[in-house]
Every structure is written in C-alpha cells, then in structure tokens.
Amino acid sequence: MRRTQRQLGKRALPQKQQGAILIFCLIFLTVLTMMGVSGMESTTLEERMSGNMRDHELAFNSADSALQVGERWLIAQASRPTTSGDGSTGVWSTDAPDPDNGGGLYWWDHANINAAWWTANGIAITNVATVAAQPDYLIEEYAVVDTGQSIAIGGGEQTVPRVFHRITASGVGVNAATRVSVQATFVQSYPD
C-alpha cells in the first residue's frame, strides 16, 4: 500500500538544510584555536621571563661571590695596602679606574667599562659554576679618616685612622650579555 504525501505529513517532504550548526561550530573552533594560541604565547613568554630572572640571579650571585673575595682579601691584610693608579698593587687609588676623569659619570657607569675592560683590569675569581665567564672585582681606596672618633676624645687614646675602600664586582650569568655589578664600602683600621 502506498501512502500519499498527505498521509505522511510533513515528514515525507525533504527539508532544505541551512547549515547554521556548521557555521556555529566553525566560529566556536576558531575562538578555541585563538585561545589556545594565546595561551601558548603566554606560556612561552612566562618561560622566557623566568629564564631571564634565573640568569640575572646567577649573575648577581657570581658578582656577590667576587665581592666577598675582595672583602676577605682586605681582612687578611696586616697593614694598609699600597694604592696604585693602574691597580697593579691590588688596590686602585681614588677614581683611578675612571676612563673619562670625571666626565659626569661614575667610572663604573661608562660605556667602555665592558667585559674586555673587566678582563684587563679586574681580579678574576675562579670556580663559579654555570656562568659564561668568571666574575671580577677591583678595590679602590677612596678615603682615610683619622679624626672624629668621639669615643677617644679626652680618653688619652690615640686615634687609629680608618681606611674606606670601595669594592666593585662584576658578574655574568649563563648568557654573557647578562651582566650585574655590585658594590660595597669596606672600612678597615690598620696598625701603623
């Protein structure tokens, strides 16, 4: 028995597809893809930032190690170290490392105070692992104070001069372009 179209109702008639679900799915997939790409870029950026921070910390720690070696060297001196204009005695005279003789910058801020300058003029320490180059330090004497010790005034004590040294250290991280400089003032009294 054959059914007529009227008996089948609307179910028998083929419907035209609009494709709305397909368009919605394509737009949804595009949004998901953009979110995934953005998340990957963000993760990559965060990974680079953490790598750079680690490299900076390595450079800082290596410079700090050199600074401590310089301090220990000064502590070990039985008498006041001799200064020189070229650092050949281990201690530079005041502002002697300045390549510009007071050109408006501190000597350690000049552009030509680079890795080659440190290699030629600094005292390198050894055995610092995982860095591109070993850290360097230099010591300069910048003041001698022999007055103003109020505790000795009127007590009959002889004032002992205090010598101020500036220790500047430079270190690099795993990447040689990551350079950190640290500085400390060291005060020591030497028997004359």
LOVEXBA-246479 format. One record per residue (C-alpha): residue number from 1; residue in three letters; chain; x, y, z. Coordinates in nm, 3 decimals. Example, Ala and Ser with C-alpha at 12.3 -4.5 7.8 and 13.67 -1.06 7.14 Angstrom:
1_ALA_A_1.230_-0.450_0.780
2_SER_A_1.367_-0.106_0.714
***
This chain:
1_MET_A_0.000_0.000_0.000
2_ARG_A_0.115_0.330_-0.095
3_ARG_A_0.088_0.624_0.124
4_THR_A_0.018_0.961_-0.010
5_GLN_A_0.206_1.267_0.084
6_ARG_A_-0.085_1.384_0.284
7_GLN_A_-0.079_1.071_0.494
8_LEU_A_0.293_1.105_0.558
9_GLY_A_0.256_1.462_0.659
10_LYS_A_0.549_1.693_0.665
11_ARG_A_0.790_1.416_0.748
12_ALA_A_0.789_1.290_0.398
13_LEU_A_0.894_1.621_0.250
14_PRO_A_1.271_1.679_0.243
15_GLN_A_1.381_1.994_0.428
16_LYS_A_1.647_2.234_0.299
17_GLN_A_1.945_2.248_0.535
18_GLN_A_2.051_2.596_0.642
19_GLY_A_2.399_2.498_0.775
20_ALA_A_2.365_2.708_1.091
21_ILE_A_2.520_2.440_1.312
22_LEU_A_2.819_2.410_1.079
23_ILE_A_2.881_2.785_1.086
24_PHE_A_2.841_2.793_1.466
25_CYS_A_3.089_2.506_1.507
26_LEU_A_3.344_2.674_1.278
27_ILE_A_3.321_3.000_1.472
28_PHE_A_3.347_2.810_1.801
29_LEU_A_3.654_2.619_1.679
30_THR_A_3.813_2.946_1.562
31_VAL_A_3.762_3.100_1.908
32_LEU_A_3.906_2.791_2.077
33_THR_A_4.208_2.795_1.844
34_MET_A_4.274_3.163_1.918
35_MET_A_4.252_3.094_2.293
36_GLY_A_4.494_2.802_2.258
37_VAL_A_4.745_3.007_2.058
38_SER_A_4.719_3.293_2.308
39_GLY_A_4.777_3.052_2.596
40_MET_A_5.085_2.906_2.423
41_GLU_A_5.227_3.253_2.361
42_SER_A_5.166_3.349_2.723
43_THR_A_5.337_3.032_2.846
44_THR_A_5.633_3.091_2.616
45_LEU_A_5.667_3.450_2.742
46_GLU_A_5.650_3.339_3.105
47_GLU_A_5.914_3.074_3.039
48_ARG_A_6.147_3.334_2.887
49_MET_A_6.087_3.569_3.178
50_SER_A_6.167_3.302_3.435
51_GLY_A_6.481_3.205_3.238
52_ASN_A_6.596_3.566_3.229
53_MET_A_6.526_3.604_3.601
54_ARG_A_6.728_3.290_3.675
55_ASP_A_7.014_3.419_3.458
56_HIS_A_7.007_3.756_3.638
57_GLU_A_7.017_3.578_3.975
58_LEU_A_7.318_3.372_3.863
59_ALA_A_7.495_3.690_3.752
60_PHE_A_7.412_3.862_4.080
61_ASN_A_7.534_3.566_4.285
62_SER_A_7.860_3.544_4.090
63_ALA_A_7.923_3.918_4.138
64_ASP_A_7.843_3.884_4.507
65_SER_A_8.093_3.598_4.532
66_ALA_A_8.362_3.820_4.383
67_LEU_A_8.270_4.098_4.626
68_GLN_A_8.313_3.863_4.920
69_VAL_A_8.654_3.750_4.792
70_GLY_A_8.760_4.117_4.776
71_GLU_A_8.641_4.173_5.133
72_ARG_A_8.829_3.866_5.257
73_TRP_A_9.144_3.990_5.083
74_LEU_A_9.120_4.322_5.267
75_ILE_A_9.059_4.150_5.600
76_ALA_A_9.369_3.937_5.550
77_GLN_A_9.599_4.240_5.505
78_ALA_A_9.820_4.301_5.807
79_SER_A_9.893_4.660_5.706
80_ARG_A_9.732_4.922_5.485
81_PRO_A_9.760_4.811_5.121
82_THR_A_9.957_5.031_4.882
83_THR_A_9.747_5.201_4.617
84_SER_A_9.833_5.249_4.250
85_GLY_A_9.686_5.427_3.952
86_ASP_A_9.666_5.108_3.748
87_GLY_A_9.557_4.857_4.011
88_SER_A_9.887_4.666_3.993
89_THR_A_9.914_4.661_4.373
90_GLY_A_9.566_4.515_4.416
91_VAL_A_9.417_4.848_4.527
92_TRP_A_9.342_5.137_4.295
93_SER_A_9.381_5.496_4.409
94_THR_A_9.068_5.711_4.429
95_ASP_A_8.884_5.735_4.094
96_ALA_A_9.186_5.592_3.906
97_PRO_A_8.970_5.345_3.711
98_ASP_A_8.778_5.641_3.560
99_PRO_A_8.849_5.644_3.184
100_ASP_A_8.698_5.991_3.146
101_ASN_A_8.837_6.161_3.458
102_GLY_A_8.506_6.280_3.594
103_GLY_A_8.306_6.313_3.273
104_GLY_A_7.984_6.339_3.470
105_LEU_A_7.954_5.966_3.535
106_TYR_A_8.093_5.732_3.792
107_TRP_A_8.366_5.521_3.635
108_TRP_A_8.158_5.202_3.653
109_ASP_A_7.878_5.365_3.450
110_HIS_A_8.086_5.440_3.141
111_ALA_A_8.001_5.254_2.821
112_ASN_A_8.356_5.130_2.773
113_ILE_A_8.356_4.954_3.112
114_ASN_A_8.263_4.626_2.946
115_ALA_A_8.369_4.262_2.965
116_ALA_A_8.703_4.333_2.797
117_TRP_A_8.777_4.616_3.043
118_TRP_A_8.698_4.390_3.338
119_THR_A_8.920_4.115_3.196
120_ALA_A_9.209_4.360_3.160
121_ASN_A_9.167_4.543_3.492
122_GLY_A_8.968_4.331_3.735
123_ILE_A_9.084_4.047_3.956
124_ALA_A_8.903_3.732_3.847
125_ILE_A_8.792_3.466_4.088
126_THR_A_8.761_3.101_3.990
127_ASN_A_8.534_2.803_4.039
128_VAL_A_8.199_2.977_3.991
129_ALA_A_7.992_2.715_3.810
130_THR_A_7.735_2.757_3.531
131_VAL_A_7.832_3.110_3.428
132_ALA_A_7.963_3.227_3.090
133_ALA_A_8.267_3.398_3.244
134_GLN_A_8.419_3.411_3.589
135_PRO_A_8.337_3.723_3.795
136_ASP_A_8.587_4.002_3.858
137_TYR_A_8.636_4.258_4.131
138_LEU_A_8.850_4.558_4.199
139_ILE_A_8.925_4.755_4.511
140_GLU_A_8.983_5.127_4.530
141_GLU_A_9.076_5.331_4.832
142_TYR_A_8.870_5.645_4.843
143_ALA_A_8.906_5.796_5.190
144_VAL_A_9.119_5.789_5.503
145_VAL_A_8.958_5.930_5.817
146_ASP_A_9.176_5.998_6.117
147_THR_A_8.958_6.246_6.310
148_GLY_A_8.611_6.246_6.452
149_GLN_A_8.637_5.939_6.671
150_SER_A_8.450_6.087_6.965
151_ILE_A_8.496_5.783_7.182
152_ALA_A_8.870_5.851_7.200
153_ILE_A_8.844_6.223_7.269
154_GLY_A_8.965_6.305_7.618
155_GLY_A_9.047_5.944_7.697
156_GLY_A_9.411_5.972_7.608
157_GLU_A_9.371_5.714_7.333
158_GLN_A_9.549_5.761_7.007
159_THR_A_9.305_5.770_6.718
160_VAL_A_9.357_5.499_6.460
161_PRO_A_9.292_5.603_6.100
162_ARG_A_9.005_5.426_5.929
163_VAL_A_9.055_5.348_5.561
164_PHE_A_8.749_5.334_5.336
165_HIS_A_8.769_5.101_5.038
166_ARG_A_8.513_5.067_4.763
167_ILE_A_8.487_4.715_4.624
168_THR_A_8.317_4.687_4.286
169_ALA_A_8.241_4.344_4.141
170_SER_A_8.100_4.236_3.809
171_GLY_A_7.947_3.901_3.721
172_VAL_A_7.769_3.740_3.429
173_GLY_A_7.508_3.468_3.409
174_VAL_A_7.476_3.177_3.169
175_ASN_A_7.426_3.433_2.891
176_ALA_A_7.732_3.658_2.861
177_ALA_A_7.505_3.956_2.787
178_THR_A_7.354_3.934_3.136
179_ARG_A_7.591_4.143_3.346
180_VAL_A_7.541_4.257_3.705
181_SER_A_7.764_4.490_3.906
182_VAL_A_7.756_4.519_4.283
183_GLN_A_7.943_4.750_4.513
184_ALA_A_8.024_4.769_4.882
185_THR_A_8.210_5.006_5.111
186_PHE_A_8.459_4.837_5.338
187_VAL_A_8.609_5.015_5.641
188_GLN_A_8.925_4.884_5.798
189_SER_A_9.167_5.017_6.056
190_TYR_A_9.531_4.919_6.004
191_PRO_A_9.801_4.946_6.268
192_ASP_A_10.078_5.180_6.157
***
